[in-house]
Amino acid sequence: MHSQGPNYRAIVSSDWNECLAPTGPFDVIMFHHPELASDLMRIFQAYTGNRISLGKAVAQLRKLLPGLVSRQEMDQYLEASFKTYRGVTDLIRWCRENEVLFMINTTAFQGFCERAMAKGLIPEVPVVSAHPLIRYGERGEGRTRWMDLWETSDKALNTELVMKDVGLGPEKVLIMGDSGGDGPHFQWGASVGARLVGSMTKASLAGFCAERGVKIHTFFGPVYKEGEARDFDREMAVDFMDLVPVIEEIL
């Protein structure tokens, strides 16, 4: 498999939207169809709050869309609006240099990751687990392993597959997420003994974990209370290279 090659010392399996970047998975659709913004936000909040499944969210999304996002439309969005939090690309490169498998594990579309990596906006990573609704079949030189993610519970399944593939135990796995949509991933991680990091932690994730006795080991960036508005200035001031000591603890 593509994830084989280096003898990895650890795995970081991280959500993308509102976790490594301030943007959301439906922002590319809002960019081209601003009239759908309120409906898209409602759907996003419903599945990240675990009120509906990701599958139902995508079904609702498809009913709204006149068509899927084209490659050209994805590129237009990326050129105008792509951003990450400070230090994210540096952290991904640090992981590569230190034999840490960095895995993007997100409900965003595979096409977003394909084009962002092709344009050099995201460093190439060993594994991308993302939703296949929008994808362009552009897999570069084949060094990245692509995994389909149909439901939020697939984050845990895909992390476990990668963990077994590279021959690492759960004590060498760090899971990072921000919202209730990451709850099943965190619950699985807690059950096997992985390290859990809340990034820009929303009340939906903290509440999911508290109800199930799941301990989040590290909170990184702002931690939001129920109903509290996001503080983008605080979020953008966080440097993700400050996570290096947290990762080093599991090496």
Backbone bond lengths (Angstrom), bond angles and torsions (degrees), N, CA, C in turn:
res aa  C-N    CA-C-N  psi(-1)  N-CA   C-N-CA  omega(-1)  CA-C   N-CA-C  phi
1 M - - - 1.462 - - 1.524 109.85 -
2 H 1.342 115.43 161.45 1.453 119.42 -175.06 1.518 112.72 -64.79
3 S 1.340 117.30 -27.28 1.460 120.18 -178.60 1.519 112.02 -74.19
4 Q 1.344 116.34 -12.67 1.447 118.96 176.26 1.522 109.09 -79.41
5 G 1.266 117.58 161.02 1.458 122.82 -177.64 1.507 107.77 136.53
6 P 1.354 116.84 -91.45 1.458 118.67 175.91 1.527 111.14 -64.83
7 N 1.310 115.82 152.42 1.463 120.24 172.89 1.528 107.32 -86.90
8 Y 1.314 115.43 91.10 1.462 119.65 -174.34 1.517 111.16 -67.40
9 R 1.335 114.31 142.14 1.457 121.37 179.93 1.522 112.18 -96.75
10 A 1.329 117.63 -18.36 1.469 121.84 -178.92 1.519 108.27 -165.81
11 I 1.331 115.44 168.74 1.463 123.07 178.10 1.523 108.92 -127.94
12 V 1.321 116.78 132.93 1.460 122.59 167.45 1.517 106.60 -110.97
13 S 1.328 116.77 117.17 1.464 122.43 179.48 1.515 107.70 -113.10
14 S 1.336 116.44 106.29 1.457 120.23 -168.85 1.524 113.23 -125.45
15 D 1.316 114.85 138.48 1.456 122.01 166.72 1.531 108.30 -61.47
16 W 1.326 116.39 164.44 1.463 119.89 179.34 1.530 111.64 -109.58
17 N 1.318 117.24 -62.48 1.464 120.97 -170.84 1.518 113.01 -69.64
18 E 1.326 115.48 129.33 1.460 124.51 -178.28 1.525 112.02 60.97
19 C 1.320 115.82 16.31 1.461 122.36 178.95 1.528 109.37 -125.19
20 L 1.330 116.88 -52.17 1.459 123.31 173.08 1.521 111.50 -106.91
21 A 1.320 115.95 -14.01 1.466 121.66 -178.74 1.526 108.92 -141.82
22 P 1.331 117.90 149.74 1.465 119.76 -177.92 1.516 113.78 -77.76
23 T 1.318 116.90 -3.50 1.454 122.04 -174.51 1.531 111.89 -92.76
24 G 1.356 115.65 169.43 1.453 121.31 -179.39 1.519 111.84 -112.77
25 P 1.344 117.82 164.02 1.466 121.08 -176.69 1.517 114.05 -66.79
26 F 1.348 117.43 -22.85 1.459 120.40 -178.64 1.527 112.30 -98.70
27 D 1.334 117.84 5.99 1.467 120.38 -176.60 1.522 112.08 -61.60
28 V 1.333 117.06 -34.76 1.466 119.32 179.18 1.525 110.28 -63.76
29 I 1.336 117.08 -33.84 1.467 120.18 177.93 1.526 109.87 -72.97
30 M 1.330 117.09 -42.48 1.463 120.50 176.80 1.528 111.14 -60.35
31 F 1.344 115.98 -35.81 1.459 121.16 -179.08 1.523 110.28 -59.68
32 H 1.325 117.19 -41.62 1.461 121.38 -178.23 1.519 113.33 -93.45
33 H 1.341 116.81 -19.76 1.465 121.16 -179.42 1.530 109.58 -134.56
34 P 1.327 117.45 69.30 1.475 119.50 -176.91 1.525 113.26 -59.90
35 E 1.327 117.48 -22.30 1.452 120.49 179.37 1.527 112.45 -67.25
36 L 1.340 117.14 -14.89 1.462 121.42 179.85 1.529 113.10 -96.01
37 A 1.329 117.44 3.02 1.467 121.10 -170.79 1.523 113.44 -55.31
38 S 1.328 117.42 -46.18 1.472 119.04 -176.00 1.526 111.01 -67.62
39 D 1.334 117.80 -39.03 1.461 120.88 178.28 1.528 110.78 -67.07
40 L 1.318 116.74 -40.91 1.464 120.55 -179.95 1.525 111.14 -65.43
41 M 1.325 117.43 -40.61 1.458 120.50 178.58 1.521 110.76 -65.46
42 R 1.319 116.95 -38.20 1.464 120.70 177.83 1.528 110.85 -62.23
43 I 1.322 116.76 -44.18 1.466 120.90 179.57 1.525 110.22 -65.52
44 F 1.334 117.04 -43.72 1.456 121.55 -179.41 1.528 110.92 -60.53
45 Q 1.317 117.01 -47.14 1.460 120.76 -179.05 1.523 111.75 -66.67
46 A 1.333 116.77 -30.23 1.459 120.11 -179.32 1.518 111.36 -68.61
47 Y 1.337 118.16 -44.15 1.469 117.17 -177.61 1.512 112.31 -82.32
48 T 1.335 118.58 -31.32 1.466 118.58 176.68 1.530 111.06 -72.87
49 G 1.324 116.68 -20.76 1.464 121.09 174.54 1.511 112.99 -92.02
50 N 1.346 116.33 6.45 1.463 123.26 177.76 1.531 113.21 62.13
51 R 1.333 116.11 28.69 1.468 119.56 176.29 1.531 111.24 -88.17
52 I 1.323 116.93 -27.79 1.462 122.06 172.80 1.528 107.34 -136.08
53 S 1.319 116.66 161.06 1.456 120.48 178.03 1.525 110.46 -76.62
54 L 1.319 116.39 161.27 1.457 120.18 175.21 1.524 110.24 -62.06
55 G 1.328 116.16 -38.09 1.460 119.53 178.39 1.518 112.20 -58.49
56 K 1.330 117.57 -43.93 1.464 121.06 177.67 1.529 110.69 -67.04
57 A 1.324 116.47 -36.41 1.463 120.32 178.81 1.527 110.33 -62.36
58 V 1.317 116.84 -44.18 1.466 120.42 -179.75 1.524 110.63 -67.44
59 A 1.336 117.06 -36.86 1.465 119.79 176.92 1.526 110.72 -62.12
60 Q 1.343 116.91 -41.67 1.458 120.60 176.75 1.526 110.82 -65.10
61 L 1.323 115.56 -39.34 1.458 120.74 179.42 1.529 110.93 -61.12
62 R 1.308 116.78 -45.10 1.463 121.08 -177.26 1.524 111.66 -63.17
63 K 1.336 117.11 -32.30 1.459 120.35 177.99 1.525 111.65 -68.12
64 L 1.326 116.01 -28.88 1.464 120.55 -179.28 1.521 112.96 -79.45
65 L 1.344 116.09 -31.73 1.458 120.19 -169.06 1.529 112.50 -82.16
66 P 1.334 116.80 135.45 1.462 119.57 173.04 1.524 111.64 -72.54
67 G 1.336 116.63 -20.28 1.459 122.76 178.58 1.509 109.10 -177.37
68 L 1.328 116.95 164.75 1.459 120.17 179.56 1.519 110.69 -75.01
69 V 1.319 115.63 159.35 1.464 121.70 -178.51 1.532 109.45 -69.79
70 S 1.316 116.37 125.10 1.458 120.59 -179.97 1.527 110.49 -79.09
71 R 1.316 115.23 166.46 1.467 120.54 177.01 1.524 110.64 -58.16
72 Q 1.322 116.69 -43.11 1.461 120.74 179.96 1.523 111.09 -64.07
73 E 1.324 116.62 -41.08 1.461 120.13 179.16 1.519 111.34 -66.71
74 M 1.341 117.17 -38.62 1.461 119.99 176.52 1.516 110.83 -62.04
75 D 1.334 116.69 -43.19 1.462 120.80 179.46 1.522 111.21 -64.13
76 Q 1.319 117.03 -39.81 1.473 120.24 178.49 1.520 110.43 -61.27
77 Y 1.329 116.08 -42.93 1.468 119.84 178.22 1.523 110.87 -63.68
78 L 1.319 117.59 -47.47 1.465 121.31 -177.78 1.517 111.12 -61.67
79 E 1.328 116.75 -42.15 1.470 120.02 -178.96 1.517 111.72 -65.62
80 A 1.330 116.90 -30.43 1.467 120.39 -177.15 1.526 113.29 -92.76
81 S 1.341 117.55 -30.43 1.466 118.74 -164.90 1.513 116.36 -133.20
82 F 1.333 119.69 -2.55 1.469 119.10 -175.96 1.524 111.13 -63.89
83 K 1.322 115.90 136.22 1.467 120.70 173.40 1.518 109.11 -158.94
84 T 1.320 115.54 156.40 1.460 122.39 171.85 1.522 107.26 -128.62
85 Y 1.321 115.84 171.61 1.448 118.93 169.23 1.531 109.25 -71.28
86 R 1.316 115.10 163.07 1.461 120.63 -177.06 1.529 110.87 -63.45
87 G 1.311 116.38 132.87 1.456 121.79 173.94 1.520 115.24 84.41
88 V 1.329 118.63 0.82 1.469 120.14 -177.22 1.521 110.90 -65.85
89 T 1.325 117.55 -48.56 1.469 118.65 -179.33 1.525 110.80 -66.27
90 D 1.331 117.52 -33.29 1.467 120.23 175.98 1.522 110.66 -64.71
91 L 1.332 116.73 -38.92 1.460 120.57 179.89 1.533 110.64 -66.47
92 I 1.324 116.81 -41.52 1.464 119.99 178.13 1.529 110.04 -61.00
93 R 1.314 117.00 -43.00 1.469 120.35 178.66 1.524 110.69 -66.51
94 W 1.334 117.18 -38.59 1.467 120.22 178.44 1.526 109.43 -61.51
95 C 1.326 116.67 -41.74 1.461 119.85 179.09 1.528 110.42 -60.94
96 R 1.308 116.88 -43.99 1.465 119.95 179.68 1.526 111.07 -61.70
97 E 1.324 116.92 -41.97 1.466 121.40 -178.23 1.517 112.34 -70.81
98 N 1.340 116.78 -21.26 1.457 120.69 -176.46 1.536 112.70 -112.58
99 E 1.320 116.16 22.15 1.470 123.04 174.15 1.525 112.48 58.88
100 V 1.328 114.40 38.87 1.471 121.21 173.30 1.518 107.43 -108.52
101 L 1.318 117.03 123.18 1.462 121.23 179.90 1.526 108.42 -77.37
102 F 1.331 115.70 113.69 1.461 120.79 178.34 1.520 107.92 -95.97
103 M 1.313 115.62 118.92 1.463 123.10 -175.63 1.523 109.65 -115.29
104 I 1.335 117.06 118.64 1.461 121.14 171.94 1.516 107.50 -80.41
105 N 1.323 117.12 121.58 1.459 122.88 -173.14 1.526 107.00 -130.10
106 T 1.331 116.83 94.19 1.456 120.74 -162.72 1.517 112.67 -141.71
107 T 1.329 115.94 154.55 1.459 120.56 173.11 1.526 111.21 -85.37
108 A 1.317 117.52 0.34 1.463 120.99 173.55 1.531 109.32 -65.84
109 F 1.315 115.91 170.56 1.459 120.83 -175.30 1.530 111.87 -84.90
110 Q 1.317 115.37 144.58 1.462 119.67 177.68 1.526 111.32 -57.46
111 G 1.334 116.61 -35.57 1.464 119.68 -179.54 1.512 113.28 -61.38
112 F 1.333 116.67 -33.00 1.462 120.71 175.60 1.525 110.02 -61.76
113 C 1.326 116.22 -48.86 1.462 120.32 -178.97 1.521 111.55 -67.39
114 E 1.333 117.04 -39.17 1.467 120.80 178.02 1.517 111.18 -56.26
115 R 1.330 115.35 -52.58 1.462 119.35 -175.11 1.527 111.85 -73.30
116 A 1.342 117.92 -36.08 1.463 120.17 179.09 1.525 110.70 -64.49
117 M 1.327 117.51 -39.11 1.466 119.97 177.65 1.528 110.97 -72.96
118 A 1.337 116.76 -39.08 1.465 120.02 179.81 1.528 111.27 -62.76
119 K 1.324 116.54 -33.38 1.460 120.98 -179.32 1.525 112.55 -88.32
120 G 1.332 117.10 0.71 1.456 120.83 178.63 1.512 114.51 77.06
121 L 1.317 117.52 15.18 1.457 121.07 179.09 1.521 111.40 -79.43
122 I 1.329 116.10 -30.63 1.461 123.40 174.74 1.524 107.18 -120.42
123 P 1.334 119.03 128.80 1.464 119.08 174.06 1.524 110.27 -58.63
124 E 1.303 117.31 145.53 1.461 120.50 178.07 1.522 109.43 -59.99
125 V 1.327 115.97 133.14 1.462 121.41 -179.89 1.530 108.96 -115.95
126 P 1.340 117.34 157.48 1.470 119.74 -178.26 1.521 114.33 -66.05
127 V 1.358 117.39 -32.37 1.464 120.35 -174.79 1.532 109.69 -140.95
128 V 1.327 115.62 134.70 1.462 122.07 169.82 1.520 108.18 -124.08
129 S 1.321 116.17 120.09 1.460 124.23 173.43 1.523 106.20 -109.06
130 A 1.346 117.03 111.91 1.461 120.46 -173.67 1.524 109.83 -154.17
131 H 1.334 115.55 169.07 1.461 120.07 -176.25 1.530 110.44 -76.35
132 P 1.329 117.41 133.56 1.458 120.53 -175.03 1.530 115.24 -89.10
133 L 1.346 118.29 7.41 1.466 119.05 -178.62 1.527 110.93 -55.11
134 I 1.324 116.15 -45.13 1.469 121.09 178.08 1.519 107.82 -115.53
135 R 1.306 116.05 113.58 1.458 121.17 175.26 1.521 108.14 -153.63
136 Y 1.317 114.65 153.81 1.462 120.37 -173.48 1.526 112.80 -116.31
137 G 1.326 116.21 0.06 1.456 119.45 178.05 1.513 113.72 72.08
138 E 1.345 116.95 18.86 1.469 121.32 -179.95 1.519 108.02 -97.89
139 R 1.289 116.40 102.56 1.451 120.48 -172.88 1.512 112.28 -113.19
140 G 1.342 116.45 22.36 1.455 120.69 175.54 1.521 111.77 58.74
141 E 1.311 115.25 -134.96 1.461 121.18 -179.26 1.521 112.23 -92.45
142 G 1.316 116.47 11.33 1.452 120.04 174.89 1.511 115.20 80.70
143 R 1.329 117.02 15.85 1.467 118.58 -178.82 1.522 112.19 -83.86
144 T 1.326 116.72 -14.91 1.459 121.32 179.43 1.517 110.22 -98.27
145 R 1.316 115.94 134.33 1.463 121.67 173.74 1.525 107.95 -89.38
146 W 1.340 117.06 126.77 1.458 122.36 -179.15 1.527 109.21 -105.25
147 M 1.334 115.11 130.82 1.460 121.20 -178.75 1.528 109.01 -125.30
148 D 1.329 116.42 135.63 1.459 120.98 178.73 1.527 110.52 -77.29
149 L 1.321 115.42 139.35 1.461 122.56 177.79 1.527 106.99 -128.14
150 W 1.338 115.72 106.44 1.461 121.24 -177.32 1.523 112.64 -97.57
151 E 1.326 116.29 -30.22 1.464 122.13 179.08 1.528 108.81 -133.68
152 T 1.333 116.98 159.03 1.462 119.04 -179.58 1.528 111.54 -60.65
153 S 1.337 117.00 -28.15 1.468 119.62 178.28 1.527 112.25 -66.44
154 D 1.342 117.47 -18.44 1.461 120.44 178.70 1.529 112.40 -69.02
155 K 1.332 117.37 -18.15 1.466 118.64 176.42 1.521 110.09 -58.98
156 A 1.318 116.20 -47.10 1.465 120.16 179.62 1.522 111.32 -66.16
157 L 1.332 117.22 -43.14 1.467 120.50 -179.98 1.525 110.92 -59.79
158 N 1.327 116.56 -42.80 1.461 119.88 -177.47 1.519 111.99 -72.86
159 T 1.334 117.27 -37.08 1.463 119.29 174.63 1.524 110.66 -61.76
160 E 1.323 116.34 -42.77 1.465 120.17 -179.84 1.524 111.12 -63.61
161 L 1.322 117.91 -40.39 1.464 121.12 177.98 1.523 111.27 -61.74
162 V 1.324 116.45 -43.80 1.467 120.29 179.45 1.524 110.65 -66.68
163 M 1.322 116.42 -41.93 1.462 121.45 178.64 1.528 110.54 -56.86
164 K 1.320 116.98 -45.76 1.460 120.92 179.40 1.524 111.21 -69.40
165 D 1.331 116.48 -36.78 1.458 121.70 -178.52 1.519 111.80 -61.00
166 V 1.339 116.80 -40.11 1.466 120.01 -177.65 1.526 112.23 -95.71
167 G 1.333 116.78 -0.68 1.451 120.04 173.33 1.515 115.37 73.97
168 L 1.346 116.04 36.10 1.463 120.16 178.34 1.517 110.42 -111.96
169 G 1.318 116.47 147.72 1.448 121.62 175.59 1.514 111.00 -84.50
170 P 1.329 117.73 165.63 1.467 121.72 -176.57 1.525 113.75 -63.32
171 E 1.337 117.21 -22.62 1.468 119.36 178.02 1.517 111.80 -67.95
172 K 1.334 116.81 -10.64 1.461 122.20 178.32 1.530 111.64 -105.51
173 V 1.331 116.34 16.15 1.464 121.32 -177.54 1.527 109.97 -115.01
174 L 1.324 115.98 130.39 1.460 122.27 174.73 1.524 107.43 -115.78
175 I 1.325 116.30 124.86 1.453 123.00 -179.14 1.522 108.72 -109.46
176 M 1.332 115.53 133.18 1.460 118.91 -178.32 1.530 110.11 -129.62
177 G 1.327 115.42 134.25 1.452 120.91 178.94 1.516 110.86 -157.52
178 D 1.339 115.53 175.60 1.466 118.37 -175.83 1.522 114.40 -128.46
179 S 1.349 118.23 -28.71 1.461 119.24 -170.49 1.522 111.94 -127.24
180 G 1.330 115.26 179.65 1.454 120.12 -179.81 1.513 113.22 -61.02
181 G 1.331 117.50 -23.66 1.453 120.06 175.27 1.515 112.81 -63.37
182 D 1.333 116.47 -20.98 1.461 121.53 175.28 1.520 111.83 -89.12
183 G 1.342 116.53 -3.21 1.458 120.42 -176.80 1.522 114.35 -55.68
184 P 1.350 118.85 -48.99 1.472 118.62 179.07 1.522 112.89 -61.03
185 H 1.337 117.11 -33.98 1.463 121.21 177.19 1.524 109.97 -64.66
186 F 1.333 115.92 -44.55 1.462 120.84 179.04 1.527 110.99 -66.34
187 Q 1.321 116.47 -40.45 1.462 119.59 -179.71 1.524 110.53 -62.17
188 W 1.323 116.97 -44.04 1.463 120.28 175.81 1.528 110.06 -62.46
189 G 1.329 116.79 -45.66 1.458 120.24 -179.34 1.515 112.57 -58.02
190 A 1.339 115.99 -42.10 1.463 120.10 178.43 1.524 110.92 -64.02
191 S 1.335 116.53 -36.37 1.466 120.04 -177.14 1.519 113.05 -68.78
192 V 1.341 116.72 -24.55 1.470 119.63 -178.18 1.527 112.94 -106.20
193 G 1.334 116.79 -11.72 1.457 119.60 177.36 1.506 115.02 97.99
194 A 1.345 118.21 26.73 1.460 121.57 176.14 1.528 109.96 -80.41
195 R 1.338 115.88 162.85 1.469 121.53 176.07 1.527 108.41 -85.51
196 L 1.335 117.64 132.42 1.458 122.90 -176.79 1.523 110.71 -112.80
197 V 1.328 115.67 128.00 1.463 121.83 179.87 1.519 109.09 -123.87
198 G 1.319 116.62 121.86 1.455 121.81 173.48 1.510 109.02 -90.67
199 S 1.322 116.49 120.49 1.460 121.69 178.95 1.523 109.16 -109.35
200 M 1.326 117.50 123.01 1.476 121.42 -177.04 1.539 108.81 51.71
201 T 1.317 115.51 48.35 1.469 123.22 -165.88 1.523 112.97 -62.33
202 K 1.333 114.97 124.16 1.455 121.51 178.12 1.530 109.77 -88.59
203 A 1.318 115.60 159.50 1.467 120.56 179.36 1.519 111.33 -61.65
204 S 1.331 117.39 -28.65 1.466 120.10 -179.60 1.520 112.00 -64.94
205 L 1.336 117.77 -36.31 1.466 120.49 177.23 1.523 110.77 -75.78
206 A 1.325 116.72 -45.88 1.466 120.08 -179.82 1.528 110.40 -60.06
207 G 1.339 117.01 -40.80 1.453 120.67 179.63 1.523 112.28 -68.23
208 F 1.330 116.97 -42.41 1.469 121.36 177.36 1.514 109.74 -56.93
209 C 1.324 116.47 -47.03 1.464 120.74 -177.25 1.529 111.68 -68.85
210 A 1.326 117.39 -41.96 1.457 120.88 -179.14 1.528 111.34 -62.15
211 E 1.337 116.45 -40.53 1.468 120.76 -179.37 1.520 112.50 -65.23
212 R 1.338 116.80 -24.41 1.462 120.83 -175.24 1.521 113.11 -112.04
213 G 1.318 116.66 8.79 1.458 120.80 178.06 1.518 113.62 68.15
214 V 1.331 116.50 29.24 1.468 121.70 179.64 1.531 108.67 -92.96
215 K 1.330 116.14 123.71 1.458 120.65 -179.16 1.520 110.78 -92.02
216 I 1.337 116.16 121.90 1.455 121.30 171.86 1.524 106.96 -84.95
217 H 1.322 116.99 119.35 1.468 120.52 -172.70 1.522 113.48 -74.19
218 T 1.336 116.57 -37.43 1.461 120.64 -175.87 1.518 109.43 -135.94
219 F 1.332 116.09 130.21 1.460 121.58 171.81 1.520 107.98 -103.63
220 F 1.330 115.56 127.66 1.456 121.18 -174.77 1.522 108.88 -123.66
221 G 1.328 117.00 123.12 1.457 120.44 -176.00 1.516 111.07 81.76
222 P 1.339 117.33 -170.78 1.463 121.02 -178.74 1.527 112.04 -60.36
223 V 1.331 115.65 146.72 1.463 122.56 172.81 1.525 106.36 -116.47
224 Y 1.315 116.31 118.33 1.459 120.88 -171.29 1.525 112.51 -95.87
225 K 1.322 114.65 140.20 1.458 121.42 173.45 1.531 109.32 -87.31
226 E 1.311 116.03 164.38 1.467 121.13 179.60 1.519 110.18 -56.20
227 G 1.335 116.37 126.02 1.456 121.54 177.84 1.517 115.07 83.31
228 E 1.329 117.69 -5.20 1.464 120.62 -178.72 1.523 110.15 -76.85
229 A 1.335 116.09 133.72 1.461 121.11 179.65 1.520 110.38 -73.03
230 R 1.313 115.94 146.46 1.461 120.10 177.86 1.525 110.48 -65.79
231 D 1.314 115.65 142.07 1.463 123.17 178.58 1.527 107.47 -106.79
232 F 1.324 116.33 93.65 1.464 120.36 -173.89 1.524 112.02 -66.30
233 D 1.326 117.56 -33.08 1.466 119.76 178.79 1.528 110.27 -63.12
234 R 1.335 117.21 -44.30 1.468 120.54 178.03 1.525 110.72 -64.89
235 E 1.322 116.40 -42.55 1.457 119.58 -179.86 1.523 111.21 -61.70
236 M 1.319 117.05 -44.64 1.466 120.29 -176.29 1.527 112.31 -73.87
237 A 1.321 117.35 -12.38 1.468 120.30 177.40 1.525 112.12 -84.48
238 V 1.321 117.39 -14.45 1.469 121.92 -179.10 1.520 109.81 -72.98
239 D 1.326 117.03 137.40 1.464 122.48 177.81 1.528 108.81 -108.94
240 F 1.324 116.49 116.48 1.456 120.18 -175.52 1.522 113.50 -69.96
241 M 1.312 117.79 -13.40 1.461 118.69 173.33 1.522 111.26 -67.31
242 D 1.336 116.67 -15.69 1.466 120.02 175.87 1.525 111.46 -70.91
243 L 1.336 117.55 -7.51 1.460 120.66 174.84 1.529 112.84 -82.97
244 V 1.327 116.98 -10.10 1.471 119.35 -178.17 1.532 111.97 -54.47
245 P 1.344 120.26 -47.74 1.474 119.12 179.10 1.527 112.88 -61.20
246 V 1.333 117.53 -31.61 1.471 120.60 178.37 1.526 109.77 -66.73
247 I 1.330 116.49 -42.71 1.466 120.53 178.70 1.522 109.97 -67.91
248 E 1.315 116.95 -39.37 1.468 120.37 -178.20 1.527 111.46 -61.77
249 E 1.335 117.64 -25.50 1.458 120.13 179.72 1.515 112.55 -64.53
250 I 1.339 117.94 -24.69 1.461 119.51 -179.65 1.539 112.29 -100.08
251 L 1.322 117.00 -1.09 1.475 119.17 -179.54 1.519 110.25 -77.58
